[in-house]
Amino acid sequence: ARQNECTHLQLPCEHCGIIMSIACACNMSRGARNIYMCNHWKQGIGNTILNQFTRYLGDVNILRGAQVPLVRSAFQEIMGIDRYPFCQNVDVAYLAYAKNQDDALLFNIGPINRGAFVAYHIEAVKITPESPNAAFGVPDFSKVYAPVAPIEAYSKVDPTLGTPKVLGQMFKRGDVIAAITKPLSPADIEGLKKTKTRDGKEISYTLADESILHMTDHCPNELHPTYSRLVASFSVIGQNERMRLLQFATTRFMKAGDKFASEHAQKGICGGTLQEWEVPYNEDGIRATIVFNPPSAIRRETHGQLTFALLGKICSLYGTSLDSTPFLNQISTEQISGLLSELGMDPRGTERMYDPTTGLPYSNPVFFGTMAYMRLKRMVDDLVQYRYGGPREQFSRMAVKGRVKHGGVMFDEMTRVALTASGATATCRDCMFTQAAPHESEVCDRCHQFAYPSPLTPGLVKCDRCGNIDPATAHTTRMPYNALLLSSILGGAGCSMQIYTDASCPPINKAPETREIAVPSPSSVKEKETKK
């Protein structure tokens, strides 16, 4: 009866308790950071299944060698997250170093090469022929006009099915994953009958190749040295025999730009990697896996992360795990310091670190601990976009937009102004003209209009406006294709755009010609007035 009178809703305290129990010592961190952690859990990569290579999953990422955090919480045990590892416990050194400003993290390349933070990217490919009369299967190449790939690229495809059948095969970029052909129209067959082979015999092509190549991460011109493994193949989906489903698994190692996060929402990207001999080490010779920027924990007010690192060090040395839920197990700072003192370590978690280049110890001790870090779904391989060529729009001849369409990144107005202000005008010209839509046109130097090749006389350029056919007064100019579109649009509106070339313009150092203006005398003016 009072439902229209209520304007506010009070959430029960249990909701806040669940959020506060996600991370270790979250009562020492800012509340907003604990809520941000919920979003990072959605992006985290873990090992949720163990038969990922024997079933169809779609698009998914799986962390190889995933672990359960040494410092746990009640929320993880209640939800059963302990059965599904989602992170890896690594050594973290809080040290100001090169290339780890703000949210950037520095990684030791040694543990990375040994398998730390390696993920399996499983991608599903759905194949459906566009032409209604297309057929699957490896064809007779003597009847196929312009195959999309060399004959060796069809070796991993079943000749009858047209798709790979043997699971576990390794595919590289450019291999055929679906052999599809369609019959040519009678007009095309007649037009191609005059084509001759190297032996001089006349042949007739009857098929067109529409095979699909394996393009790693949807980008044909991006170089990916890793191979993809076929893990699932379905030739018939229900009653639909034309739809094929394939699934490939690619091993992804950590790269600069990949995103990581701790359980305290201390997200950051990999700012760079260091060789193992470049990483500082402690008195026991242990080198950190991650070099963390110390002011980041203070600016984000995630002081619970420091407690997390100390508890992780204690767990790793004792070979056990701890429950650190704030409202269930109150772990005081004195207890942590006492455990570290029993282990013969500094009670505040600092250690003496040594310079890897000189071997001399740093003047100040360095905070050193063990933490659980997650690798997030946001990876460079899914975001990188660079290519040397690709499809273009038919109207403007510009590169298409979108990574899925094999397009490029738009060079917007703000970027142009920034490059011009910085003095990089050559880069600006290269992006907006040379690589965008270059075009060559003939310009008449008499009327300063576009001249076009004569359809009747090959090699002759004729101006439609003044009828000029003198090749000495027509010059080839390079300009963006948008200039030709602008001239056509203005011509449709009744406006004429004139183009002046270097040959038609006067030299810069030459003074303009002066003409004498005849000034009438007063007597001549009086004579004209008397005549009127």
VMD Tcl script that draws the C-alpha trace (Angstrom):
set ca {
  {0.00 0.00 0.00}
  {2.99 2.30 0.63}
  {5.06 1.27 -2.36}
  {4.67 4.68 -3.99}
  {5.79 6.47 -0.81}
  {9.23 4.80 -0.53}
  {12.09 6.74 -2.10}
  {15.20 5.08 -0.57}
  {16.39 1.53 -0.08}
  {18.82 0.40 2.59}
  {21.01 -2.54 1.67}
  {21.65 -5.12 4.40}
  {25.08 -5.25 5.98}
  {25.73 -8.70 4.48}
  {26.28 -7.15 1.05}
  {29.11 -5.00 2.37}
  {30.52 -7.97 4.25}
  {30.79 -10.06 1.08}
  {32.58 -7.25 -0.73}
  {34.93 -6.69 2.20}
  {35.82 -10.37 2.36}
  {37.13 -10.65 -1.18}
  {40.72 -9.54 -0.53}
  {43.17 -9.93 2.31}
  {43.22 -7.11 4.89}
  {40.68 -5.15 2.86}
  {39.73 -3.15 5.96}
  {43.04 -1.32 5.50}
  {42.28 -0.34 1.91}
  {39.92 2.21 0.49}
  {36.34 1.00 0.09}
  {36.15 2.06 -3.56}
  {39.15 -0.10 -4.35}
  {37.46 -3.13 -2.84}
  {34.47 -2.55 -5.10}
  {36.76 -2.12 -8.14}
  {38.13 -5.54 -7.36}
  {34.79 -7.07 -8.32}
  {35.27 -5.78 -11.88}
  {38.78 -7.19 -12.01}
  {37.51 -10.61 -11.02}
  {35.34 -10.58 -14.13}
  {38.38 -9.87 -16.31}
  {40.64 -12.36 -14.56}
  {41.94 -15.42 -16.40}
  {41.90 -18.68 -14.49}
  {41.75 -22.42 -14.98}
  {38.05 -23.16 -14.72}
  {38.06 -26.51 -16.58}
  {40.59 -29.25 -17.17}
  {39.30 -30.68 -20.49}
  {39.63 -27.50 -22.51}
  {41.26 -29.34 -25.44}
  {38.55 -31.98 -25.83}
  {35.35 -29.92 -25.96}
  {33.91 -26.91 -27.75}
  {34.17 -23.76 -25.64}
  {33.97 -20.77 -27.95}
  {36.16 -17.78 -27.15}
  {37.85 -18.24 -23.78}
  {41.22 -17.65 -22.09}
  {42.78 -20.18 -19.70}
  {45.81 -19.52 -17.51}
  {48.40 -22.27 -17.65}
  {49.84 -23.19 -14.28}
  {47.22 -21.24 -12.32}
  {47.52 -21.24 -8.52}
  {45.40 -20.54 -5.47}
  {46.54 -17.50 -3.45}
  {48.55 -18.31 -0.32}
  {46.55 -15.76 1.65}
  {42.88 -16.65 1.30}
  {39.56 -15.27 2.48}
  {36.27 -16.70 3.65}
  {34.55 -15.59 0.45}
  {36.84 -17.76 -1.67}
  {36.16 -20.83 0.46}
  {32.39 -20.29 0.53}
  {32.15 -19.80 -3.23}
  {34.48 -22.73 -3.94}
  {37.07 -20.62 -5.75}
  {39.82 -22.76 -4.24}
  {38.86 -25.49 -6.69}
  {39.39 -23.14 -9.65}
  {42.82 -21.43 -9.45}
  {42.85 -17.93 -10.85}
  {46.25 -16.35 -10.06}
  {49.94 -16.95 -9.54}
  {51.98 -16.19 -6.42}
  {55.04 -14.13 -7.29}
  {57.71 -12.16 -5.43}
  {57.20 -8.40 -5.56}
  {59.83 -5.75 -4.78}
  {58.62 -2.22 -4.00}
  {61.39 -0.32 -5.73}
  {61.51 2.82 -7.88}
  {63.02 1.64 -11.13}
  {63.06 2.65 -14.78}
  {59.85 2.24 -16.80}
  {57.62 1.42 -13.83}
  {56.10 4.84 -13.19}
  {52.53 5.03 -11.92}
  {50.61 1.87 -12.90}
  {53.35 0.28 -15.01}
  {54.91 -2.97 -13.75}
  {58.36 -4.31 -14.51}
  {58.60 -8.08 -15.03}
  {61.56 -10.37 -14.69}
  {61.95 -12.18 -18.00}
  {63.37 -15.30 -16.29}
  {60.11 -16.53 -14.67}
  {58.20 -15.50 -17.80}
  {60.37 -17.74 -19.96}
  {59.87 -20.56 -17.45}
  {56.08 -20.39 -17.87}
  {54.75 -17.68 -15.56}
  {51.51 -16.00 -16.70}
  {51.23 -18.08 -19.87}
  {47.66 -18.28 -21.16}
  {45.84 -20.38 -23.73}
  {43.63 -18.29 -26.02}
  {40.90 -20.52 -27.45}
  {39.08 -18.99 -30.41}
  {36.06 -20.37 -32.26}
  {35.68 -19.94 -36.03}
  {32.25 -20.24 -37.63}
  {32.33 -21.00 -41.37}
  {29.32 -20.62 -43.64}
  {29.75 -20.21 -47.44}
  {28.31 -16.98 -48.78}
  {27.37 -18.38 -52.19}
  {24.36 -20.72 -52.19}
  {25.94 -23.05 -54.78}
  {29.34 -23.28 -53.07}
  {30.67 -26.66 -51.99}
  {33.22 -27.91 -49.46}
  {36.17 -29.99 -50.57}
  {39.63 -29.71 -52.09}
  {39.07 -29.19 -55.84}
  {41.03 -30.08 -58.95}
  {43.42 -27.14 -59.20}
  {43.56 -27.41 -62.98}
  {39.96 -26.16 -63.06}
  {40.27 -23.45 -60.38}
  {40.90 -19.89 -61.43}
  {43.29 -17.96 -59.14}
  {43.58 -20.13 -55.97}
  {43.72 -18.06 -52.79}
  {46.77 -19.95 -51.46}
  {49.52 -22.28 -52.71}
  {48.74 -25.95 -53.08}
  {50.84 -26.76 -49.99}
  {48.44 -24.73 -47.83}
  {45.63 -27.27 -48.51}
  {47.59 -30.23 -47.07}
  {45.97 -30.04 -43.60}
  {42.40 -30.10 -44.93}
  {40.44 -33.29 -45.47}
  {39.89 -33.68 -49.26}
  {36.23 -34.69 -48.88}
  {35.08 -32.62 -45.90}
  {36.98 -29.51 -46.86}
  {37.83 -28.77 -43.22}
  {40.55 -30.19 -40.91}
  {39.57 -33.42 -39.24}
  {42.64 -34.54 -37.25}
  {42.74 -32.80 -33.86}
  {46.03 -31.50 -32.59}
  {47.29 -30.17 -35.93}
  {49.30 -26.97 -35.81}
  {48.21 -24.15 -38.11}
  {50.14 -21.04 -39.01}
  {48.94 -17.84 -40.58}
  {48.06 -18.47 -44.22}
  {47.06 -22.15 -43.96}
  {43.69 -23.15 -45.40}
  {41.16 -24.16 -42.75}
  {38.17 -24.52 -45.10}
  {38.41 -25.39 -48.81}
  {35.37 -23.91 -50.58}
  {34.74 -23.58 -54.32}
  {31.85 -22.30 -56.39}
  {31.10 -22.78 -60.11}
  {31.75 -19.89 -62.44}
  {29.00 -18.36 -64.52}
  {28.84 -19.26 -68.24}
  {29.94 -15.74 -69.18}
  {33.02 -15.97 -66.99}
  {33.87 -19.40 -68.38}
  {33.74 -18.09 -71.95}
  {35.89 -15.12 -71.01}
  {38.56 -17.33 -69.46}
  {38.69 -19.91 -72.24}
  {41.44 -18.01 -74.04}
  {43.74 -18.35 -71.06}
  {46.71 -20.57 -71.89}
  {48.97 -22.60 -69.65}
  {52.74 -22.80 -69.87}
  {52.47 -25.70 -72.31}
  {50.45 -23.57 -74.69}
  {47.28 -25.64 -74.38}
  {43.93 -23.92 -74.11}
  {42.08 -24.71 -70.89}
  {38.80 -23.58 -69.41}
  {38.39 -22.67 -65.76}
  {35.07 -23.72 -64.26}
  {35.55 -23.08 -60.52}
  {36.30 -20.06 -58.35}
  {38.17 -20.49 -55.07}
  {36.52 -19.09 -51.93}
  {38.68 -20.93 -49.40}
  {39.18 -19.42 -45.94}
  {42.67 -18.92 -44.57}
  {43.73 -19.06 -40.95}
  {44.19 -15.44 -39.83}
  {45.57 -15.22 -36.31}
  {43.60 -12.71 -34.19}
  {41.54 -11.51 -37.17}
  {44.43 -9.48 -38.65}
  {46.08 -10.82 -41.83}
  {49.14 -8.55 -41.78}
  {50.05 -8.85 -38.11}
  {53.00 -11.09 -37.41}
  {52.39 -13.75 -34.77}
  {55.15 -16.35 -34.45}
  {53.03 -18.70 -32.36}
  {51.07 -21.49 -34.01}
  {47.44 -22.37 -33.39}
  {46.37 -25.91 -32.53}
  {43.09 -27.40 -33.71}
  {41.24 -28.61 -30.60}
  {37.66 -29.10 -31.87}
  {36.03 -29.63 -35.26}
  {32.33 -30.04 -36.12}
  {31.29 -30.72 -39.72}
  {27.53 -30.90 -39.17}
  {25.61 -28.69 -36.75}
  {22.20 -30.27 -36.23}
  {20.62 -30.55 -39.68}
  {22.77 -27.81 -41.17}
  {25.51 -29.42 -43.25}
  {26.79 -26.11 -44.60}
  {27.89 -24.67 -41.26}
  {31.22 -25.76 -39.85}
  {32.63 -24.96 -36.41}
  {36.34 -25.02 -35.68}
  {38.23 -24.20 -32.52}
  {41.88 -23.21 -32.28}
  {44.09 -22.77 -29.22}
  {46.99 -20.30 -29.26}
  {49.66 -19.97 -26.58}
  {50.07 -16.39 -25.46}
  {53.11 -15.30 -23.51}
  {53.24 -12.11 -21.53}
  {53.99 -8.99 -23.61}
  {54.53 -5.34 -22.83}
  {51.09 -3.78 -22.56}
  {49.23 -6.74 -21.06}
  {47.12 -5.94 -18.01}
  {47.57 -7.39 -14.54}
  {45.94 -6.79 -11.17}
  {46.34 -7.83 -7.54}
  {43.48 -8.64 -5.18}
  {43.45 -5.03 -4.00}
  {42.54 -3.59 -7.43}
  {46.10 -2.46 -8.02}
  {45.74 -2.83 -11.75}
  {48.60 -2.06 -14.05}
  {50.11 -2.95 -17.40}
  {53.45 -4.50 -18.15}
  {55.65 -1.47 -18.76}
  {58.63 -3.55 -19.80}
  {60.73 -6.60 -19.09}
  {64.15 -6.92 -17.52}
  {66.72 -9.61 -18.11}
  {67.25 -11.80 -15.09}
  {70.69 -10.37 -14.43}
  {69.23 -6.83 -14.44}
  {66.82 -7.47 -11.54}
  {67.99 -6.59 -7.98}
  {68.41 -9.51 -5.57}
  {68.40 -9.96 -1.80}
  {70.93 -11.62 0.47}
  {69.60 -15.08 -0.39}
  {70.00 -14.42 -4.12}
  {66.22 -14.29 -4.76}
  {65.22 -11.94 -7.55}
  {61.77 -10.39 -7.69}
  {59.32 -11.34 -10.45}
  {57.59 -7.93 -10.39}
  {59.15 -4.56 -9.58}
  {56.34 -2.37 -8.20}
  {56.33 1.42 -7.94}
  {56.13 2.27 -4.18}
  {54.03 5.49 -4.39}
  {51.22 3.66 -6.24}
  {50.04 1.87 -3.09}
  {49.92 5.17 -1.21}
  {48.15 7.17 -3.92}
  {45.47 4.47 -4.36}
  {45.16 4.05 -0.61}
  {45.56 0.28 -0.85}
  {47.59 -0.21 2.32}
  {46.12 -3.69 2.71}
  {48.31 -4.79 -0.18}
  {51.40 -4.30 2.01}
  {49.90 -6.58 4.66}
  {49.04 -9.05 1.92}
  {52.71 -9.12 0.81}
  {53.94 -9.76 4.35}
  {51.46 -12.55 4.98}
  {52.36 -14.09 1.63}
  {56.04 -14.11 2.62}
  {55.21 -15.83 5.91}
  {53.06 -18.44 4.15}
  {55.75 -19.19 1.57}
  {58.42 -19.65 4.26}
  {56.22 -21.78 6.54}
  {54.70 -23.73 3.62}
  {51.09 -23.08 4.59}
  {48.17 -20.74 3.90}
  {46.32 -18.21 6.02}
  {42.75 -16.97 6.27}
  {42.77 -13.18 6.49}
  {39.10 -12.22 6.52}
  {38.97 -8.99 8.59}
  {35.81 -9.71 10.61}
  {36.69 -13.38 11.22}
  {40.43 -13.45 11.84}
  {41.94 -10.28 13.21}
  {45.66 -10.38 12.41}
  {47.46 -7.52 14.12}
  {50.65 -5.85 12.98}
  {52.43 -7.09 16.11}
  {51.63 -10.70 15.25}
  {53.01 -10.29 11.74}
  {56.17 -8.64 13.03}
  {56.61 -11.43 15.58}
  {56.36 -14.16 12.94}
  {58.89 -12.37 10.74}
  {61.26 -11.99 13.68}
  {61.03 -15.73 14.42}
  {62.08 -16.38 10.83}
  {65.14 -14.16 11.29}
  {63.86 -11.40 9.04}
  {63.15 -7.72 9.48}
  {59.87 -7.22 11.39}
  {58.66 -4.65 8.83}
  {59.24 -6.83 5.77}
  {62.17 -4.89 4.35}
  {65.29 -6.58 3.06}
  {68.73 -5.55 1.93}
  {68.76 -5.50 -1.87}
  {71.84 -5.43 -4.07}
  {72.45 -3.58 -7.33}
  {72.68 -6.19 -10.11}
  {75.24 -4.14 -12.06}
  {77.76 -3.21 -9.37}
  {76.93 -5.80 -6.71}
  {76.81 -3.10 -4.03}
  {73.88 -2.94 -1.59}
  {71.35 -0.17 -1.82}
  {71.63 2.50 0.84}
  {68.00 2.03 1.93}
  {66.22 -1.29 2.59}
  {63.56 -2.40 0.09}
  {60.11 -3.75 0.93}
  {59.95 -7.33 -0.40}
  {57.02 -9.76 -0.24}
  {54.96 -12.45 -1.98}
  {51.63 -11.59 -3.58}
  {48.99 -13.14 -5.82}
  {48.66 -11.42 -9.20}
  {46.02 -12.10 -11.82}
  {46.41 -11.80 -15.57}
  {43.42 -9.99 -17.02}
  {41.68 -10.57 -20.32}
  {42.81 -7.25 -21.76}
  {45.82 -8.28 -23.85}
  {47.88 -6.62 -26.52}
  {47.16 -9.40 -29.02}
  {43.47 -8.49 -28.91}
  {44.07 -4.73 -29.24}
  {47.07 -4.35 -31.53}
  {46.20 -3.01 -34.98}
  {48.87 -2.40 -37.60}
  {49.13 -3.46 -41.23}
  {50.79 -2.47 -44.51}
  {47.68 -2.83 -46.67}
  {44.07 -3.87 -46.60}
  {40.60 -3.18 -47.96}
  {39.52 0.34 -48.86}
  {36.19 2.08 -49.25}
  {34.94 2.33 -52.81}
  {33.78 5.95 -52.59}
  {36.63 7.68 -50.77}
  {39.37 5.07 -51.35}
  {40.27 5.39 -47.67}
  {41.08 2.42 -45.46}
  {38.03 0.85 -43.84}
  {37.59 1.31 -40.11}
  {37.53 -1.56 -37.66}
  {39.86 -4.33 -36.61}
  {37.41 -7.08 -37.52}
  {37.19 -5.74 -41.10}
  {41.00 -5.76 -41.39}
  {40.87 -1.96 -41.37}
  {43.06 0.71 -39.88}
  {42.99 3.37 -37.19}
  {41.54 6.76 -38.09}
  {44.02 9.64 -38.18}
  {41.76 12.25 -36.62}
  {41.95 16.03 -36.51}
  {43.39 16.20 -33.00}
  {46.26 13.90 -33.96}
  {46.98 16.01 -37.02}
  {47.16 19.19 -34.96}
  {49.41 17.52 -32.39}
  {51.83 16.27 -35.03}
  {51.88 19.63 -36.78}
  {52.56 21.46 -33.51}
  {55.42 19.10 -32.67}
  {57.05 19.65 -36.05}
  {56.44 16.14 -37.42}
  {54.92 17.42 -40.64}
  {56.52 14.67 -42.71}
  {54.76 12.03 -40.58}
  {51.51 13.94 -40.89}
  {51.84 14.08 -44.68}
  {52.77 10.41 -44.85}
  {49.70 9.33 -42.84}
  {47.15 11.64 -44.45}
  {48.35 11.58 -48.05}
  {50.95 8.99 -49.00}
  {49.38 6.04 -47.18}
  {45.77 7.24 -47.07}
  {44.46 7.77 -50.62}
  {47.10 9.01 -53.10}
  {45.88 9.98 -56.56}
  {47.47 11.28 -59.76}
  {45.58 13.60 -62.13}
  {46.36 15.68 -65.18}
  {45.86 19.44 -64.76}
  {45.55 21.92 -67.61}
  {47.79 24.96 -67.06}
  {45.60 27.23 -69.21}
  {42.24 26.96 -67.48}
  {43.53 25.27 -64.31}
  {41.00 22.44 -64.51}
  {41.30 18.67 -64.52}
  {42.29 17.10 -67.84}
  {41.37 13.55 -68.72}
  {42.82 10.94 -71.11}
  {41.14 10.92 -74.50}
  {39.00 7.81 -75.01}
  {39.60 7.91 -78.79}
  {43.33 8.58 -78.89}
  {45.40 6.60 -76.37}
  {48.15 8.58 -74.74}
  {46.50 11.93 -75.43}
  {45.26 14.12 -72.58}
  {42.43 16.51 -73.38}
  {40.86 19.30 -71.34}
  {37.08 19.31 -71.61}
  {36.75 23.00 -70.78}
  {39.16 24.76 -73.16}
  {39.82 21.87 -75.54}
  {43.54 21.96 -74.88}
  {45.39 18.93 -76.27}
  {48.92 20.29 -75.99}
  {50.86 17.88 -73.75}
  {53.31 20.62 -72.84}
  {50.63 22.55 -70.96}
  {49.26 19.56 -69.03}
  {51.13 18.32 -66.00}
  {50.66 15.27 -63.79}
  {50.06 16.21 -60.17}
  {49.80 14.06 -57.08}
  {47.05 14.95 -54.67}
  {44.73 13.23 -52.18}
  {41.74 11.57 -53.75}
  {39.54 13.71 -51.52}
  {40.58 16.74 -53.58}
  {39.03 15.14 -56.67}
  {35.85 14.40 -54.71}
  {35.73 17.99 -53.48}
  {36.06 19.28 -57.05}
  {33.20 17.02 -58.18}
  {30.96 18.16 -55.32}
  {31.67 21.83 -56.05}
  {31.10 21.24 -59.76}
  {27.68 19.79 -59.04}
  {26.85 22.96 -57.10}
  {27.93 25.21 -60.00}
  {31.30 26.18 -58.49}
  {34.60 25.79 -60.29}
  {37.75 24.89 -58.35}
  {40.97 26.00 -60.03}
  {44.25 24.17 -59.47}
  {47.55 25.93 -59.98}
  {50.68 23.85 -60.52}
  {54.28 24.96 -60.15}
  {54.56 25.41 -63.91}
  {51.53 27.71 -64.13}
  {52.47 29.85 -61.13}
  {55.06 32.67 -61.52}
  {58.42 32.17 -59.82}
  {58.58 33.29 -56.24}
  {61.64 35.52 -56.64}
  {60.33 37.19 -59.80}
  {58.71 40.60 -59.31}
  {55.20 40.96 -60.70}
  {54.81 42.75 -63.98}
  {53.90 46.46 -63.71}
  {51.50 48.07 -66.14}
  {51.33 51.81 -66.88}
  {47.92 53.28 -66.19}
  {46.96 56.23 -68.45}
  {45.71 59.13 -66.33}
  {43.36 61.47 -68.28}
  {44.36 65.17 -68.45}
  {42.00 67.94 -67.23}
  {41.59 69.40 -70.77}
  {40.34 66.11 -72.17}
  {37.83 65.86 -69.38}
  {36.46 69.34 -70.17}
  {36.16 68.48 -73.88}
  {34.07 65.40 -73.04}
  {31.77 67.47 -70.83}
  {31.23 70.11 -73.51}
  {30.38 67.40 -76.07}
  {27.76 65.98 -73.70}
}
mol new
graphics top color blue
foreach p $ca { graphics top sphere $p radius 0.5 }
foreach p [lrange $ca 0 end-1] q [lrange $ca 1 end] { graphics top cylinder $p $q radius 0.2 }
display resetview
